[in-house]
Amino acid sequence: MRKLFLIAFLFIFVTCEDEEEQLCNIKATLEDYSDLDGCGFVLMLEDSTILEIGDYDEEPDFSFRDGMTVNITYEEMKGIATACMVGTIVRITCMEKNGSEG
């Protein structure tokens, strides 16, 4: 029984560790869209997809700057609309300044 428990524990530990490594692996640039009615900062992905920030799991601990590069992980928020209407509305599950932003 102890061996089974140990194997299950190790499996869960390794699985959780793999998930942690995948956080904040999407590169994005913060763009200031405040000139448009109802808009603020949005995220521009490398493929030019625009994401509207609808919510955060945890507020970033840095101030946004136009053109700042960040690494993110997100989930699409379905059934929600905004006044901005420029992109997909997302909940940010992880956001970190890009290492080169200092």
VENJO-V228747 format. One line per field, one symbol per residue. psi: psi as a letter, one per 30 degrees, with the letter a starting at -180 (. if undefined). burial: b if it has 9 or more other C-alpha atoms within 8 Angstrom, else e. A space follows every 50 residues. Layout:
psi = ???
burial = ???
This chain:
psi = eeeeeeeeeeeeeeeeeeeeffkhgkklkkkjgffkkglbklkjlfggkk kkjelkekkkhlkkkkfkklklklkkjlgkllfehfakklkjfkkkkkff f.
burial = eeeeeeeeeeeeeeeeeeeeeebbeebbbbbbbbeeeebebbbbbeeeeb bbbbebeeeeeeeeeeebbbbbbbeebeeeeeeeeeeebbbbbbbbbbee ee
